[in-house]
Amino acid sequence: MGLCDEVRRSCAQVAANARWVQVRSDRLAAVRPGPPAELDPERHYLEGTAEEVAMYMLTLDAINFGSGWFPTLRKREGCSGYHTVAWALADRFRSHGPFPPQRLRSIGTADVAAVLGQDAGHALMALYSRALRDLGQFIGDRTALEVVDAAGGSAERLAGQLAAGMPFFDDHGFFKRAQIAPSDLALAGVVGFDDLDRLTIFADNLVPHVLRVDGVLEYHPELGRRIDAGLLLEPGEQEREIRACAVHACELIAARLDVPPRVLDTWLWNRGQASRYKAVPRHRTRTVFY
């Protein structure tokens, strides 16, 4: 069983036995197609060489987590937490180029905070510096494109290598960040994969939120009240059910619309930027996995 099949099987099992979240099969038609996936060329570093852009995407995806902390970040005007981090890192690449792997292996919390324009005492800065040191160790003496080439053109294999090589990617049952890395590399136009459409959605806190607002996911009243009150959810049964039911629902929706789940993920994530969705609290869990 491959990594993507493991995610599908695991999430289907969780959804079938869920106590806190229900997939409303009668609401699957509420999800409609959206615009094509693309990366914002201002907020992402896409103008460099293929090697530089690949290194940017690997570096960004190494620290592409922290949604549970994002309300406490100092954000750029008009930006989400993710785009604040992506844009600040892009500006660093534009001014100084990529971090050499040996530099990543020794990067400190204050260094990361300075690049991202955040306070060094913020909890995410220590986690981000650890994640970047892990990336430096994982890359070793290779280039970014050599890291990707080692997967032999398979997005699923690259996801598996990332999950096996770095603890913060080892998100069993979901592998959200391990899967989004090859997707981002492909969107950036520097790498092609033969099996990109095998990827599942990238289970975070925004896609389930959009599905909840659209009525596809229905939460137990107690869980709904906790989220609506803005209270943090601890990692565990409730938040795993939220993410697993989102993955399973999206498998059903993707089959209905005849699109790859990764494409559906983009439609839902982009839809979540609209004011209708931002007006309602989403679940927040402080975790390194999304």
Summary of the structure (lengths in Angstrom):
residues: 290
radius of gyration: 18.2
end to end distance: 23.9
largest distance: 52.9
contacts: 958
relative contact order: 0.19
helix: 58%
strand: 2%
